[in-house]
Amino acid sequence: MKVRRETREGNVYALVVAKNGPKLKEPAGGDQSFIRLARYDPPERPTLTYVLYCQKTSMPHLAEQLAGELSTPVVDRTEIKRDFDFRFVCQGR
């Protein structure tokens, strides 16, 4: 067996802090940390919506989970060290 280093071009996503700074909520309580992806098809709108719910989650953990869902590397460049509660909403057509 052999190991070698190789550089390749490819797509990579990066988590970064927005211009106005992070607007994250402190964990509301509970000891459980989780990330849950839910699909939502609102009848009044013809768009497909995904919601990513995160409870007591760190940015490195989020990056790892997103990389698995997207099958693309995701790196954490936020430098945020604590856990937070947050949700992402992604709408498609």
N, C-alpha and C positions, 0 to 999 in steps of 0.2 A: 504494500500500500504506500502511496505517495501523496503528499500535500503540496499544493502550489497556490500561489496568489494570482488572481486574474482580475483585471479591470474590464468592466463591460458598460456599455451605454444602455439605459433603460429608464422606464418611468418610476419615479419615487414620489410619494406624497410626504409633506412635512406639516406637522402641527406647529403653528406659530401663534403668537399673541397678536390680536388685532390692534390697529392704530390707537384706539381709545382704551386699551388695556383689557384685562380679563374681567368678565362680568359673570363670575361663577358663584353659586350658592354654597355656603358651608353645609356639610352633611346634616340632614334634618334629624337624624337619629337612627337607631338600629345598628347592630353590629355587622350586618351582612353587606358585603360588597358585591355588586353585580352589574353586568351590562346585558341589556336585553334589546333585541331588534324586533320591532313589530311592524306588520304591514297593515295599512289602513286604507280602505277604498270608500271614501265618503260618497254617498249616493247623490248628493247635490252638486258634486264636482266631478268632471270626467278625468281627473288626474289620479295617478297612483301615488300614494304617500307612504314613506317609510319613516318611522320614528325610532331613534336609538336612545333608550333610557339608560342612564348611568346613575348608580347610587354608590356613594362612598368609593369613588374611583379615582385613581391617579392618572396622570397624563401618559406615563409609560405603559400602563395597563391598557388604556384606551388605544394607544398607537398599535400595540400588539394585537388587540381584538380587531381593529379596523384592517390591519394587514391581512388577517385571516379571512375576513369577509370579502375584501377587495381582491385578494390574491395578488397584491402589489405591496412592495415594502412601504411602510409608513414610519417616519422617524419623529421623535418628540424633540422639538426645538423651543419649547415654551419656557423651560427652566422653572416650571411650577412644580413644587415638591410635595404639596399637601393633597389630600383627597377632597373631592367635591361631589355634589349632586348636580347633574345637568342633563339636557336632552338635545338631540339634534333632529331637525325635521328636514327631510329631503323629498322634494316633489318632482315627479317625472310627468311625462305626457303620454 
